[in-house]
Amino acid sequence: MSRTSFAMVLTDARKLEPRDIPLPEIGDDDALLRVEACGICGSDYEQFEGVLRTPLPVVPGHEPLGIIEKIGDRAARRWGVDQGDRVAVENIIACRFCPACQAGRSHLCRNRRIYSYVPLHEGPGLWGAYSQYMYLHPDSVVHRVDPEIEAWRAALFNPLGAGYRWAVEIPNTRPGDTVLVIGPGQRGLASVLAAREAGAAQVLVTGLEADARKLELARHWGADHTLVADREDVRARVRELTDGHGADVVVDVSSYALEPVRESLDYVAMGGTVVLAGVKGFRPIPDFVTDKIVMKEIQIRGAIGVTSSAYRSAIRLLESGKVDLERMHTHDFPLERAEHAIRVLAREIPDEESIHSCLVPEH
């Protein structure tokens, strides 16, 4: 085994550099993960662009799937895993002792750190999965994953977990509800699957004309109707499809676009819930009329991170084989092509479209 890990390091906005980083010594309470695959999502692009303002330099990659290479005895007992086990790693490192952690809301930990956002100068530096190996802090949370399923399939634990958290847990989606998902990317598609699993009576998805392939996949996975925002009056169509009531749950997973936040107040039903999960670059929302929130008694919930229960639901679905996920996974990229992978996801590369993709390190 090498004494270093090849990694791609974000040194500045839109600048990823290859580096060899020394492997850490592993004690009784921590572990070393041999990365099999790291999923890529819109947050990777936002970090790459500099929108998330994360400290630099840093090893990105917050969706790690891998094999336990080394593990301390206490960590093995605490996590219930051992050397050689395949695990999915939650991206939030929580303190376990603050009021949020004690209340079971570790994703809101006051002292939280997030894998891929901890800078290189904080030892041991391998805090992200754009790397052959990743350090596992003692306060990590890991989940066993069936070693027989393909790595790309297992790596879907993160977007699917977000779907369960954002489209079901946060809005308390119940059988019979109408759920409207804004944005048909990987987390929007995951929200369709989760809403269907929760018993939603009707699932609607909005996208753009350029999203034709993703909208077709949404229908394949159970969306009753897909609405093309740059070709039709979505507000009128939502009224029509819900008999004038609106959607019980609206989930905005679109990135950067400001209009969906404003328009969600028109799409949602009286007493309904709007979940905002798409990052907008810290920009204000123009013409956001708060009286609509008051008059319709709308609940607006922000969504950051994924809970352990949502990850478990996602992994059960993955391991069940009930859903044909092959069409969602479009690319595997070698680690050294991380920048190209991010740009493909962001539609910066002509004639190449990605839905879910992974970085796959060579060992």
Protein Blocks (a to p, Z undefined) as FASTA:
>chain_A
ZZbdcddddfbghiacddddddddddfkbccdddfbdcddfklmmmmnomnopacdddeh
jbbcdddfbdcfklmmmnopaehiacdddfbdcehlamklmnopamlgfkbccehiacfk
lcghiacfbbfbdcddfkbccddddfkbcfklmmmmmmmmmmmmmmmmmnopaehiacdd
ehjafklmmmmmmmmmnopabdcddddfklmmmmmmmmmnopabdcdfklccfklmmmmm
nnonopfbdcdfbehiaklmmmmmmmpcghiacddfbdehhpacehiafklmmmnopacd
ddedjdfklmmmmmmmmmnomaccklmpmbdcdfklmmmmmmmmnopaghiacfbdcddd
dZZ
